[in-house]
Amino acid sequence: MRQVILNLAESRIREVANAGMGRSDVLAFWFGESDEVTPDVIRQAAIASLQKGETFYSQNLGLPELRHAVAEYMSALHGPIWLDRLAITSGGVNALMLAVQQLVDAGDEVVAVTPVWPNLTAQPAIMGAHLRCVPLTPRDGQWQLDIGALLSAVTAKTKVLIVNAPNNPTGWTLTREEQQQILDHCRQTGTWILADEVYERLYFEPSANGCAPSFLDVAAPDDRLVVVHSFSKSFLMTGWRLGWLVMPPDMTPQISKLIEFNTSCASVFTQRAGIAALHHTHEITPSVVAHLKLCRDTLIPLLQAVPGVQVAPARGGMYAFFKLAGHPDSLQTAKRLVLEAGLGLAPGEAFAPEAQGWLRWCFASRDLQRLVQGVDRLQRWLAAQP
């Protein structure tokens, strides 16, 4: 067995969840998904596909109908994006892994902005890359980027820069000016940018196109830029495992080969569901975002009122990321909250060493009372501590 695989740490989020899964008395906010079921119009499209007997392979790059729908959807948000830049994947995480397989050789240097979802740093490690992390800095609960430190870290030796914005877990989001600075710098160093933008529609600040700033807004089609998207968050489709890649045209045939050797293709009935999701995006996504903003605006003031909690409203995403004074070991704190308070949160150390002492709360809840009850459980647990 490869030593790099043996060295991979197991998911700290799963470690906490395993302590509480199956317990009906636990309020679970540990995973990054809504507890709301996928909209019926999407589910019905998959059912109709199955009833028609669409249970066979499709093209490696995805159904032409879905790729056309993605092209129209992305072009409406970011300007013209043609089919020769698109590939359908079996989820966002599959899209990320395909991009890393395409770009990273063993021994390459990869820079990542952290804290970040652990898959983004584990994937280059699996490929044998040398990983360097540039940490965000918290100020009054709001995480911020030192753009100078990031640009200094990215040199001609850096093969890939990985950026997730809006960010899981912090809610941090790049500005358009910062994206332009990063792109200009990476053009000079020859560095690829791998941008995880799956939360771009889950954005709570005013914007002209209803989404967060994207590298696609400032980049040319042939720039060394790969952008990852997913149906999971904006369309409530986490379990469907459907995503897509936007990349330079000359990279698309290579990704097609990699898809063949990884998954062959996404299932046809899932892709039919994706087509329905995109056709109904104007009904689905704004409603999802409006409810998430309500969830955020319900939870954050309650947390801010708890003594010892440091937190700021996320600009994007679906998480409250907060520091709990007097509880520096986030993994042990998260486990104790499950066992002693019936409250399931994700430990900050799962996302980066600098997030030790922080906890992530996914606020994507149908029932706002669950959020209120969760804060009440946290307060009562804190009050019981010696």
Secondary structure, DSSP 4 states (H G I P E B T S, - for coil): --HHHHTPPPPHHHHHHHTTTT-TT-EE--SSS-SSPPPHHHHHHHHHHHHTT--S---TT--HHHHHHHHHHHHHHHS---GGGEEEESSHHHHHHHHHHHH--TT-EEEEEES--THHHHHHHHTTPEEEEEE-EEETTEEE--HHHHHHH--TTEEEEEEESS-TTT-----HHHHHHHHHHHHHHT-EEEEE-TTTTSB-S--SSSS---GGGT--TTSSEEEEEESTTTTT-GGG--EEEE--GGGHHHHHHHHHHHTSS--HHHHHHHHHHHHTHHHHHHHHHHHHHHHHHHHHHHHHTSTTEE----SBSSEEEEEETT---HHHHHHHIIIII-EE-EEGGGT-GGGTTEEEEE---S-HHHHHHHHHHHHHHHHT--
